[in-house]
Amino acid sequence: MGQGTTGAMARGIKHRVVGISTSAVVAVVLAAISFVAGIEYALVAVIGVAATFLIFRYPLLGVYGLIVLLPFNGIVSQIAEGSSLPTIYGAAKDVILLCLLLVALISGGFARVPGVLLALVVSCVGLALVAGIYTDDFLVASYGWRNDYEPLLLLIIIPAVVRAHHLPRILLALVIAAQATAVIALATWLRGVEWIYTLGRLPVSTPEEFPTSLFSSGNDWPRAFSPYVAPNEMAVVMAVMLAVIWLTPGRRWTVNAALSVLPLVAIYLSASRSGIIGAVVVLCVLAARGISKKSPLLSVFFLLIASFGVVAGAGLYITNRLDDAGDPSIGGHSASMAEGIAMLAEHPLGIGLGLVGPRTVDIPGSYQVESFWLLIALESGLIVLGLFVMLLGVLAVRSIASRTALGFIGAAAIAASLVSQLVLPTFQEGAVSFAVWLVVGLSVVAQQAAKHGEIVPAESDAEKADGLLPASV
């Protein structure tokens, strides 16, 4: 036999030995899990190992998995409260993200991520860990990092594992998920208070535990929120999905209008001010983009007016000027933000990782504030907040500069969620932050593809003028 044949046999034997050894190790681990924790956890481990293998083999399955899992995280955690299912379900998205991160590292996919974006994301999520020194409990600090900073990794993971030709199907999956979410929101809203009892959020043992956030002031019919955990969370994701619907190329405007009906109904029924404003902002941004084709100067003027409206609205919340209208909810938000700003002045370096926001309400010494930006600043300090704001600015500028509709989705998604970020802690809910940063990450994919000539602006007709076609077309 030649050296080549001998070498091939040796490699074959080596692969079989590695395979047998790996299988033996996995079998021992599963047996140990079954013995210590029970057969159900062993089955979960089997599913986890199989899912991990599939994601490493087909990374896009991880992206689709997130799109399917995210909307139903809230409803699963509420219906199955008291069992291990919510914990397992919630951890699934973290496992998927970790697998995709490892795929990106091993494959060298981060080379496709813009350097400034990579540096800002790594700096933001990395420096946030420093705030852990102010937190006595390591698990609390880990939980805080997972809730507030881990989702930002999608901004570099998605461009690292997704290519331009994958975008149409991924965006279609997002649109389908948005329609399903809106249908569930409408169906559960029609059930009224009965649905709140079904979820186990009523009855309550004390008046203080009553879920007031699920009802508008003076109304005994609950706001729409399922399958998300609360109305504001559902509404801001629906507003972002409007951007996805209208900026996905290849569809007539009549189809986009039809696809927008259910998300708009869900936003309206949620009675979420931030969601309604987000939807209006998206429409303004889309209008400004359309105007820019005829007059760039008029488009800039239009965007400045829209930006002033967003900033002015946030300012009214902060200064409590809107409290005169008699809505205690607005007064509560504005008072909380005013107190948060005063707290930040006393603690510019933050008070500790995992100690701020609604996810920490049961943790001793935690602090509640009605703004995700203030949440970041109070938790990790002004430097991390500065990096986060700079990151948003870079993403928006790159997106606005893009000549393609898909590249512009990032700016529209940030605009749709900006009010929610400024006046609510909704981004501490993983189902929201994962969804938004995933969409913005897809926008970065389109921008990079256009930059390297993988896709070019369509020039064939008016219907596709905002779309993307393969360079060979």
Order of alpha helices (4+ residues) and beta strands (2+ residues): alpha-alpha-alpha-alpha-alpha-alpha-alpha-alpha-alpha-alpha-alpha-alpha-alpha-alpha-alpha-alpha-alpha-alpha-alpha-beta-beta
